[in-house]
Amino acid sequence: MKRWLFLVHRWLGVVLCAFMAMWFFSGVVMMYVGYPKLTDGERLAALPPLQGAAPLVDADAAVRASARPSTPGAAASVPRSIRLTTVAGRPVYVLGFGRDVSVAVDATDGRRIEGVDAAAAVVSARAFAGDVGARLVETVREDAWTHSRALDAHRPLHVVELDGGTLLYVSSTTGEVVRDATRIERTWNGLGAWIHWLYPFRGGALDAWWHDIVVWSSVAATVLTAIGIVVGVMRWRFRGRFRNGGRSPYRESWMKWHHWTGLVFGLLCLTWIFSGLMSMNPWKVFTSPGASAAREAPGVVPGVLGRDVGAAIARFAAEGFVVRELEWRTFDGAPLLVGYDGVGRTRLMRTDGLPFERLSFEALERVGTRVMPDARLVGRTVVERYDLWHYSREPHTMLGHVERRLPILRLEFDDPGRTWLQLDPYTGAVASRLDTTQRTKRWLFAMLHSWDWWPLLERRPLWDVLMVVASVGGFAVSVSGVVIGWRRLRRKVKVAAPGERGARERQGATA
């Protein structure tokens, strides 16, 4: 048994240590430069204020214009989201029909926008970036910086390069800029997220197997690390010493360093590799009904939203709130208008009402209990400080683009999944929906992988120091394994080569 443990650890290490070294190095890069994304804050900051002076068609007209058979799913259902925004200097309604379908309607004449060509994309990119130099690079379905499924409703994407090297990706369906990738982001991602997530396997012949490649390589690396810890402890003398005078039997420096660093950092390596595996939701172990952090569907239908859009914009402005974007919702059975300014702040407005900052917790509780009609409310907490389940991260991190404001209302239910709903009073949205499975994933992925423990996150640079030191340790374990594996393979080749030559010489002599 002991021999098999040694052999499995040795040959798995030969195959996987290079991958593990790459994961640890790229993880440090990702702490400071994330995969390219366009956050809501960046997008809103680039939009001009909405102007209500010129007549605008209302949202009902936009819904009617969008619901045509040529839009899959649009004719048979109401939009799940409606926004009034600015595209290439013009007010445009953007209506979402699920994750994969978006429709744009010109807000000045009610004309549905059937598609955005390359020339229009350049105009949109230039307006977004502030009239800097821009040129079309290509139109792509997907490339190294646009693997996110959140972009599916906008494909194909027009790629526009700005002076300075930033790439803007423009939707061919709505004309919006939906992603930016600076030259710095693209450069560092070649050493960061792009290799950390094994994205070289995406977009090509192996794309269909990318998920399985990541999952099974993580499984193998988890097994490798677990066996390595067992072997390392077995080879360590807790009492007495070996002939070399040490507690480790190894005399050669690389073997000795691999043993020592493995004992010190092995458990950390194991938790990081295993939690990386959990991030992929292998075999759908974290998939449960209602587990997604979905917002309450607006349920907007023609005839419900009859209002003067220009008057609403003017009403926000009269309160000193300059609106960059409007969003229509249904809350507590009635229409609700959400206005966003250039830094992501919000104001709310009911039909024919005045702007106000946030909804009452009593109203949120009423809506929350209707979201869970078959369960009993057993807990209610107003969360006024970040905690394990509601906390903020830097925008460049994986989920850092999701704004998490305070306070929120947390409702706990007695359904089989012990679901928690966390509701945002600033928008009326379900900010997150966590059942037992999702809370387990929170521990097995975010907590173990990114150390997303708020008391630590708020004490930077302590978090940075601990993460970097641990990553350097994991990198040292992996690199020493690479060297040992390379030497082992080289010895095998050298031993095999003379035997092959001798066999050929004997065959020649016999002939």
C-alpha positions in Angstrom: 0.0 0.0 0.0 2.8 2.4 0.9 4.5 1.7 -2.4 1.4 2.5 -4.3 0.9 5.8 -2.5 4.5 6.8 -3.4 4.0 5.8 -7.1 0.7 7.5 -7.5 2.0 10.7 -5.9 5.2 10.6 -8.0 3.5 10.2 -11.4 0.6 12.4 -10.7 3.1 15.0 -9.7 5.0 14.6 -12.9 1.8 15.4 -14.8 0.2 18.0 -12.6 2.8 20.0 -10.7 3.3 22.4 -13.6 -0.4 23.1 -13.7 -0.4 23.7 -9.9 2.5 26.1 -10.1 0.6 28.0 -12.8 -2.5 28.1 -10.6 -0.7 29.5 -7.6 1.2 32.1 -9.6 -1.9 33.2 -11.6 -3.9 33.4 -8.4 -1.7 36.1 -7.0 -2.1 38.1 -10.3 -5.8 37.8 -10.0 -5.8 39.4 -6.6 -5.0 42.7 -8.3 -6.0 42.3 -12.0 -9.2 40.5 -12.8 -10.7 39.1 -15.9 -12.0 42.0 -18.1 -15.5 43.2 -17.3 -17.6 46.3 -17.6 -19.1 47.0 -14.2 -22.4 48.9 -13.7 -20.4 51.7 -12.2 -18.1 52.1 -15.2 -21.1 51.8 -17.6 -23.2 54.4 -15.8 -20.3 56.8 -15.4 -19.9 56.8 -19.2 -23.5 57.5 -20.0 -24.8 61.1 -20.4 -27.8 62.3 -18.3 -31.1 61.4 -19.8 -32.9 64.3 -21.3 -36.7 64.6 -20.9 -37.2 67.8 -22.9 -37.7 66.0 -26.2 -40.8 63.8 -26.5 -40.0 60.1 -25.8 -42.2 57.1 -26.4 -43.4 55.4 -23.2 -42.3 52.0 -22.0 -45.6 50.4 -23.1 -44.9 51.4 -26.7 -41.4 49.9 -26.4 -42.9 46.6 -25.1 -45.4 46.5 -28.1 -42.6 47.2 -30.6 -40.4 44.5 -29.1 -42.9 41.7 -29.1 -42.6 40.4 -32.6 -42.3 36.8 -33.8 -38.9 37.5 -35.1 -37.6 37.7 -31.5 -37.5 34.2 -30.0 -39.5 34.2 -26.8 -40.5 37.9 -27.1 -43.9 37.3 -28.7 -45.0 34.7 -26.1 -43.9 36.5 -23.0 -43.5 39.9 -21.3 -40.0 41.3 -20.9 -38.2 40.4 -17.7 -36.3 43.7 -17.7 -36.8 47.1 -19.2 -34.2 49.9 -19.2 -34.1 53.4 -20.8 -30.5 54.2 -21.5 -28.4 56.0 -24.0 -26.7 54.4 -27.0 -24.6 56.4 -29.4 -26.1 59.6 -28.1 -29.7 58.5 -28.6 -32.2 57.4 -25.9 -32.9 53.7 -26.3 -35.1 51.1 -24.5 -33.4 47.8 -23.9 -35.7 45.0 -23.1 -34.5 41.6 -21.8 -36.4 38.4 -22.5 -34.4 36.0 -20.5 -30.6 35.5 -20.5 -30.2 35.0 -24.3 -32.5 37.6 -25.9 -32.3 41.4 -25.8 -34.3 43.8 -27.9 -33.6 47.5 -28.4 -36.2 50.1 -29.3 -35.5 53.7 -30.3 -37.1 55.9 -27.6 -37.6 58.9 -29.9 -39.7 57.2 -32.6 -40.7 53.8 -31.1 -38.8 52.0 -33.9 -37.4 48.6 -33.1 -33.7 48.3 -33.8 -33.2 45.2 -35.9 -29.4 45.1 -35.7 -26.3 47.2 -35.2 -23.7 47.1 -37.9 -20.0 47.7 -37.6 -20.2 51.4 -38.5 -22.8 52.0 -35.9 -20.8 50.1 -33.3 -17.8 52.5 -33.9 -20.1 55.5 -33.3 -21.5 53.9 -30.1 -17.9 53.1 -28.8 -16.7 56.7 -29.6 -19.7 58.2 -27.8 -19.1 55.9 -24.8 -15.4 56.7 -24.6 -15.8 60.4 -25.0 -15.0 61.0 -28.7 -11.5 59.5 -28.7 -10.1 57.9 -31.7 -11.7 54.5 -32.4 -11.4 51.9 -35.2 -13.2 48.6 -35.8 -10.9 45.6 -35.3 -13.3 42.7 -36.1 -16.6 41.2 -35.3 -16.5 38.0 -33.2 -18.8 35.5 -31.8 -16.5 34.9 -28.8 -12.9 35.5 -28.1 -10.4 35.3 -25.2 -12.0 38.2 -23.3 -15.7 37.4 -23.9 -16.3 33.8 -22.6 -19.0 35.0 -20.1 -22.4 33.6 -20.8 -23.8 36.9 -19.6 -22.9 38.3 -23.1 -24.9 35.7 -25.0 -27.8 38.1 -25.7 -25.4 40.5 -27.4 -23.5 38.2 -29.8 -21.9 38.6 -32.2 -19.8 41.4 -30.7 -18.1 44.2 -32.6 -14.6 44.8 -31.3 -13.5 48.5 -31.4 -10.0 49.6 -30.4 -9.6 53.0 -28.8 -6.5 55.2 -28.9 -4.4 53.8 -26.0 -5.2 50.2 -26.8 -8.5 49.6 -24.9 -10.9 47.2 -26.6 -14.6 47.9 -26.4 -17.1 45.2 -27.2 -20.3 46.5 -28.7 -23.6 44.5 -28.8 -24.8 43.7 -32.3 -28.4 43.6 -31.0 -28.7 46.8 -28.8 -25.6 48.8 -29.7 -24.5 49.1 -26.1 -20.9 48.8 -25.0 -21.0 45.6 -23.0 -17.4 44.9 -22.1 -14.1 46.7 -22.0 -10.6 45.2 -21.9 -7.7 47.6 -21.4 -4.2 46.7 -22.6 -3.0 46.3 -19.1 -5.8 43.9 -18.3 -5.2 41.8 -21.4 -1.4 41.7 -20.7 -1.7 40.7 -17.1 -4.6 38.2 -17.8 -2.1 36.3 -19.9 -0.5 35.5 -16.6 -3.7 35.6 -14.5 -7.3 34.6 -15.0 -6.8 33.4 -18.6 -4.4 30.6 -17.5 -5.9 30.2 -14.0 -9.2 29.1 -15.5 -7.5 27.1 -18.3 -9.0 29.3 -20.9 -6.5 28.2 -23.6 -8.8 25.2 -23.9 -11.8 27.4 -24.6 -13.0 28.6 -28.0 -11.2 26.0 -30.0 -11.5 22.3 -30.7 -11.5 21.4 -27.0 -14.2 24.0 -26.0 -16.9 21.3 -25.5 -14.6 19.5 -23.0 -13.3 22.6 -21.2 -15.5 22.1 -18.1 -14.5 18.5 -17.8 -10.8 19.3 -18.3 -11.0 21.8 -15.4 -13.0 19.4 -13.2 -10.9 16.3 -13.7 -7.6 18.0 -13.5 -8.8 19.6 -10.2 -9.9 16.1 -9.0 -6.5 14.7 -9.9 -4.6 17.6 -8.2 -6.8 17.2 -5.1 -5.8 13.5 -5.0 -2.2 14.3 -5.6 -2.1 16.8 -2.8 -3.9 14.6 -0.3 -1.6 11.7 -1.0 1.4 14.1 -0.8 0.4 15.1 2.7 0.1 11.5 3.8 3.4 10.6 2.3 5.1 13.6 3.7 3.9 12.8 7.2 4.9 9.2 6.8 8.4 10.2 5.7 8.9 12.6 8.7 10.6 11.3 11.9 8.8 12.8 14.9 11.1 10.8 17.2 14.8 10.4 16.4 16.6 11.3 13.3 17.7 9.8 10.0 21.4 9.0 9.3 21.7 12.4 7.7 21.0 14.0 11.0 17.6 15.4 10.0 14.0 14.4 10.5 13.5 14.3 6.7 15.3 11.4 4.9 16.2 13.4 1.8 19.7 14.7 1.3 19.2 16.2 -2.2 18.1 19.9 -1.8 15.1 19.8 -4.2 13.7 16.7 -2.5 14.3 18.2 0.9 12.6 21.5 0.0 9.6 19.6 -1.5 9.2 17.6 1.7 9.5 20.6 4.0 7.3 23.0 2.0 4.8 20.2 1.5 4.5 19.7 5.2 4.1 23.4 5.9 1.8 24.4 3.0 0.3 21.1 2.0 -3.0 21.6 3.8 -3.4 25.1 2.3 -2.7 23.6 -1.2 -5.3 21.0 -0.6 -8.0 23.5 0.4 -7.2 25.8 -2.5 -7.3 23.0 -5.1 -10.4 21.4 -3.7 -12.3 24.8 -3.4 -11.3 25.5 -7.0 -12.9 22.3 -7.9 -16.1 23.3 -6.0 -16.2 26.6 -8.0 -17.0 24.5 -11.1 -20.1 23.0 -9.4 -18.9 19.5 -10.4 -21.7 17.0 -11.2 -24.1 19.9 -10.3 -23.7 19.2 -6.5 -24.7 22.8 -5.8 -27.6 23.0 -8.1 -30.9 23.3 -6.3 -34.4 24.8 -7.2 -34.5 28.5 -6.8 -30.8 28.8 -5.9 -29.9 31.6 -8.3 -29.7 35.1 -7.1 -32.5 36.2 -9.4 -34.3 39.4 -9.0 -38.1 39.6 -8.9 -39.3 39.5 -12.5 -40.7 42.9 -13.4 -43.8 41.4 -15.1 -44.3 44.5 -17.2 -47.3 44.3 -19.6 -48.7 47.0 -21.9 -51.1 49.4 -20.2 -49.4 49.2 -16.8 -46.6 51.7 -17.4 -48.5 54.6 -18.9 -46.5 57.7 -17.8 -44.8 60.7 -19.2 -41.2 59.5 -19.3 -39.9 63.1 -19.7 -41.9 64.2 -16.7 -40.4 61.4 -14.6 -36.9 62.5 -15.6 -37.7 66.1 -14.7 -39.2 65.0 -11.4 -35.9 63.2 -10.5 -33.9 66.3 -11.6 -36.1 68.6 -9.5 -35.0 66.6 -6.4 -31.3 67.1 -7.4 -30.9 63.6 -8.8 -29.4 63.5 -12.3 -30.6 60.3 -14.0 -28.3 58.4 -16.3 -30.6 55.3 -16.7 -34.2 54.3 -15.8 -35.3 50.8 -15.0 -39.0 49.6 -14.8 -40.0 47.1 -12.2 -43.1 45.6 -10.6 -42.9 45.7 -6.8 -45.7 44.7 -4.4 -48.1 44.4 -7.3 -47.5 48.0 -8.6 -45.1 49.7 -11.1 -41.9 51.0 -9.6 -39.4 53.2 -11.5 -35.7 53.0 -10.5 -33.4 55.8 -11.5 -29.6 55.5 -11.5 -27.1 58.3 -11.5 -23.5 58.3 -12.7 -22.0 56.7 -9.6 -24.6 54.0 -9.2 -26.8 55.6 -6.6 -30.5 55.1 -7.0 -33.8 56.8 -6.4 -37.3 55.2 -6.6 -40.6 56.5 -7.9 -44.1 55.0 -7.9 -46.7 55.9 -10.5 -47.4 59.6 -10.4 -45.4 59.9 -7.2 -42.3 61.7 -6.0 -38.7 60.3 -5.8 -37.7 58.6 -2.6 -34.5 56.8 -1.5 -35.6 53.4 -0.4 -38.5 51.0 0.3 -39.7 50.2 3.8 -38.6 46.9 5.3 -42.3 46.1 5.9 -42.9 46.3 2.2 -39.9 44.2 1.4 -41.1 41.6 3.9 -44.5 41.4 2.2 -42.9 40.9 -1.2 -40.4 38.4 0.2 -43.1 36.2 1.7 -44.9 36.1 -1.6 -41.7 34.9 -3.3 -41.8 31.9 -0.9 -45.6 31.2 -0.9 -45.2 27.6 0.4 -42.9 28.4 3.3 -43.3 30.0 6.7 -41.2 33.0 7.6 -39.1 32.1 10.7 -36.5 34.8 10.8 -36.1 38.5 9.9 -32.9 40.5 10.2 -32.0 44.0 9.1 -28.3 43.6 8.1 -26.6 46.9 8.8 -23.0 45.7 8.7 -21.2 43.3 6.3 -21.0 39.7 7.4 -20.3 36.2 6.1 -23.4 36.3 3.8 -23.4 39.8 2.6 -20.1 41.6 1.9 -18.3 43.7 -0.6 -15.3 42.9 -2.8 -13.1 44.9 -5.1 -14.7 45.5 -8.5 -12.1 43.5 -10.4 -12.7 40.3 -8.4 -15.0 37.5 -9.7 -18.2 38.9 -8.0 -16.9 42.3 -7.1 -19.0 44.0 -9.9 -22.1 43.1 -7.9 -22.8 46.1 -5.7 -23.8 45.1 -2.2 -25.2 48.0 -0.3 -26.3 48.4 3.3 -28.7 48.0 4.9 -30.6 45.0 3.5 -33.4 42.8 4.8 -32.7 39.1 5.4 -35.7 36.8 5.6 -35.3 33.1 6.7 -37.9 30.5 5.7 -38.7 26.9 6.9 -38.8 25.3 3.4 -36.8 22.1 2.9 -33.8 24.2 1.7 -34.0 26.6 4.6 -33.9 29.4 2.2 -32.7 32.9 3.0 -33.8 35.9 0.8 -31.8 39.0 1.0 -33.7 42.0 -0.3 -32.3 45.4 -1.4 -34.5 48.4 -0.3 -32.8 50.7 -2.8 -34.1 48.7 -5.8 -36.7 46.2 -4.5 -34.6 43.4 -5.9 -33.8 40.0 -4.4 -30.1 40.7 -3.9 -29.4 37.0 -3.2 -31.2 33.8 -2.6 -29.3 31.3 -0.4 -30.5 27.9 0.5 -28.5 25.3 2.5 -26.8 24.1 -0.7 -25.7 27.7 -1.7 -24.5 28.5 1.9 -22.5 25.3 1.8 -20.9 26.4 -1.5 -20.2 29.7 0.2 -18.0 27.9 2.7 -16.4 25.4 0.3 -15.6 27.9 -2.4 -15.5 31.5 -1.4 -14.3 31.0 2.1 -11.7 28.4 1.3 -10.6 29.8 -2.0 -10.6 33.6 -1.6 -10.7 33.8 2.2 -13.8 35.9 1.9 -14.2 36.4 5.6 -15.2 40.0 6.2 -13.2 40.6 9.4 -10.1 39.7 7.3 -11.2 41.5 4.1 -11.7 44.7 6.0 -8.2 44.5 7.4 -6.1 44.9 4.3 -3.2 44.6 3.7 -3.3 41.8 6.2 -5.5 39.7 3.8 -3.0 40.5 1.0 0.1 39.4 3.1 -1.5 36.2 4.2 -2.7 35.3 0.7 0.6 36.1 -1.0 2.7 34.2 1.6 0.4 31.1 1.3 0.5 31.3 -2.5 4.3 31.6 -2.5 4.4 28.5 -0.4 2.1 26.6 -2.7 4.2 27.8 -5.7 7.3 26.5 -4.0 5.8 23.1 -3.4 4.7 22.9 -7.0 8.0 24.2 -8.6 10.1 21.8 -6.5 7.7 19.0 -7.7 8.3 20.1 -11.4 12.0 19.9 -10.9 11.9 16.5 -9.3 9.5 15.2 -11.9 11.7 16.5 -14.8 14.8 14.9 -13.3 12.9 11.6 -12.9 11.7 11.7 -16.5 15.2 12.5 -17.7 16.7 9.6 -15.8 14.1 7.3 -17.2 15.0 8.4 -20.8 18.7 8.0 -20.2 18.2 4.5 -18.8 15.9 3.5 -21.6 18.1 4.8 -24.4 21.2 2.5 -24.0 18.9 -0.5 -23.7 17.2 0.4 -27.0 20.6 0.8 -28.7 21.8 -2.5 -27.4 18.6 -4.2 -28.7 19.1 -2.7 -32.1 22.8 -3.8 -32.2 21.8 -7.4 -31.2 19.2 -7.5 -33.9 21.8 -6.3 -36.5 24.3 -8.9 -35.4 21.7 -11.7 -35.7 20.8 -10.5 -39.2 
